């Protein structure tokens, strides 16, 4: 079964890296680069997992996540937040607004794939019995 990821990120090298890692594993990766219209993009695409950068043009990842968590359709949608700054205050802020998982850049390919798979599995609540 195909899974869909919406990557909200504005750095082309990060976009290409994540697209490569996930598409090789059978994921459909759609991208969006503007914070101002990110919530509308999530609404339109309804992805299985959102990968959200903290630093975006026009609106921060924290603001976007806060808006998504206030919407019934997206309140429990898995969100992996990425940041180049791994400070504890960023992590605390992400948790306060309801992040599913927080990851600092640079990340390993294995870590990215493991986290996205786990978030999707947790969200669907399914156990395929191949554990």
C-alpha positions in Angstrom: 0.0 0.0 0.0 1.4 3.4 -1.0 2.0 6.0 1.7 2.1 9.7 1.1 4.4 12.2 2.7 4.1 16.0 2.4 7.5 17.6 2.9 7.2 21.2 3.9 10.8 22.4 3.4 12.5 25.2 1.5 16.1 23.9 1.1 16.5 22.1 -2.2 19.3 19.8 -1.0 17.2 18.6 2.0 14.1 18.2 -0.3 16.1 16.0 -2.7 17.7 13.9 0.1 14.4 13.2 1.7 12.6 12.5 -1.6 15.4 10.1 -2.5 15.4 8.2 0.8 11.6 7.9 1.0 10.7 7.3 -2.7 13.2 4.4 -2.8 11.2 2.8 0.0 7.9 3.2 -2.0 6.6 6.5 -0.6 5.0 9.2 -2.7 6.7 12.5 -1.6 5.0 15.8 -2.4 6.7 19.0 -1.5 5.7 22.5 -0.4 8.1 25.4 0.3 6.1 28.3 1.6 5.0 28.6 5.2 2.2 31.0 4.4 0.3 28.4 2.3 1.4 25.2 4.1 -1.8 24.6 6.0 -3.8 24.9 2.8 -1.5 22.4 1.2 -1.9 19.9 4.0 -5.7 20.4 3.8 -5.7 19.8 0.1 -3.3 16.7 0.1 -4.2 15.0 3.4 -0.9 13.2 3.6 -0.2 10.2 5.8 2.8 11.9 7.3 4.0 15.5 7.3 7.7 16.4 7.5 7.8 20.1 8.6 10.8 22.4 8.7 11.0 24.9 11.5 12.5 27.7 9.5 10.3 28.5 6.5 9.6 31.6 4.5 6.5 33.6 5.7 5.5 31.4 8.6 7.4 29.2 11.1 6.9 25.5 11.4 5.7 26.1 15.0 2.9 28.4 13.8 1.9 25.9 11.1 1.9 23.0 13.5 -0.2 25.1 16.0 -2.8 25.8 13.2 -2.9 22.1 12.1 -3.4 20.9 15.7 -6.4 23.2 16.1 -8.1 21.7 13.0 -10.1 18.4 13.7 -8.9 16.9 10.4 -5.3 17.3 11.3 -5.2 17.2 15.1 -3.7 13.8 15.2 -1.9 13.7 11.8 1.7 12.6 12.3 4.2 15.5 12.0 7.9 15.1 12.0 9.6 18.4 12.6 13.1 19.2 11.3 15.4 21.9 12.5 19.0 22.9 12.0 19.1 24.2 15.5 18.8 21.4 18.1 18.4 23.6 21.1 16.2 22.3 23.9 13.9 25.3 23.7 13.0 24.4 20.1 12.3 20.9 21.1 10.2 22.1 24.1 8.3 24.5 21.8 7.6 21.7 19.3 6.3 19.4 22.0 4.2 22.2 23.4 2.4 22.6 20.0 1.9 18.8 19.5 4.8 17.5 17.4 4.9 13.7 16.8 8.7 13.6 16.5 11.5 16.1 16.4 14.7 15.6 14.4 17.7 17.8 13.9 19.6 18.3 10.7 21.8 16.7 9.5 19.9 13.4 10.0 20.9 10.0 8.9 19.0 8.3 6.0 18.2 5.3 8.3 16.9 7.6 11.0 14.6 9.5 8.6 13.2 6.3 7.1 12.7 4.6 10.5 10.9 7.6 12.0 8.6 8.1 9.0 7.7 4.4 8.9 7.0 4.4 12.6 4.8 7.5 12.5 2.8 6.1 9.6 2.4 2.7 11.4 1.4 4.4 14.7 -1.2 6.6 12.9 -2.8 3.7 11.1 -2.8 1.7 14.2 -2.1 -1.4 12.2 0.3 -4.2 13.0 1.2 -6.2 9.9 2.4 -9.2 12.0 5.9 -9.0 10.5 7.5 -7.5 13.6 
